[in-house]
Amino acid sequence: MTLFLVLGFVGLGIIALALLVGDVFDGMLDLDVLDGDVFSTAAIGGFLSAGGFGAAIAGGVGAPLIVSLPVGAVAGVAMAWFAIWLTRLLKDDATDATPTTGDAVGREATVVTAVPADGFGTVRVRIGGHERRLNARLDSDHPMAIEAGTAVHVTGILSPTAVSVAPVWRELN
């Protein structure tokens, strides 16, 4: 039973090291012929800890060694499978793309600093829940300056930090 407890604690140590130093150990175990997730530190640590503790518990309740070993093996395989499943789930998790200036085209913005007829001002636009401040120049179709606080429509991209804008036309009822 002591050997099983030692295996369990060794497995917990491997899991703790994997959490603290990340993928350093996975790189040492990564061989081209082996699947990286199956032989990851999470899977090996989970197998050793659950297998060792499972066999120790079975032996502690009075089961003979011939029963304790399979109980530990089943517990270890189950925990290793869970670790592999969880690792793949986290690795395959997709995230949204980072909002770019190009995503502002077609959106309504608010002028923060006045946009003169021959220069740049600043607008605030909300893209994907993020508020961005961009330099703004008047669209070629609109020759008059736009004052701060005015709603504008982003019509194009001039650079990664600058857009062209035109006033938003509201219908009068």
CORKAJO-V714079 format. One record per pair of residues at least 12 apart in sequence whose C-alpha atoms are under 6 Angstrom apart, sorted by the first residue. I is the first residue (numbers start at 1). GAP is how many residues later the second one is. If there is no record, write none. Layout:
# CORKAJO-V714079
i: [I I]
gap: [GAP GAP]
This chain:
# CORKAJO-V714079
i: [1 4 4 5 5 7 7 8 8 8 8 11 11 11 12 14 15 15 26 37 42 43 43 43 46 46 47 47 47 47 50 50 51 51 51 51 54 54 55 55 55 55 101 105 105 105 106 107 107 108 108 109 109 109 109 110 110 110 110 110 110 111 111 111 111 112 113 114 114 114 115 115 116 117 117 117 120 120 121 121 122 122 122 134 134 135 136 136 136 137 138 138 139 139 139 151 152 152 152 153 153 153 153]
gap: [55 48 52 47 48 41 45 40 41 44 45 34 37 38 37 31 27 30 14 47 41 37 40 41 33 34 29 30 32 33 25 26 21 22 24 25 18 21 13 14 16 17 59 49 50 51 48 46 47 44 45 15 16 42 43 13 14 39 40 41 42 12 37 38 39 36 35 32 33 34 30 31 29 26 27 28 16 17 14 15 12 13 14 27 28 27 26 27 28 27 26 27 25 26 27 17 14 15 16 12 13 14 15]
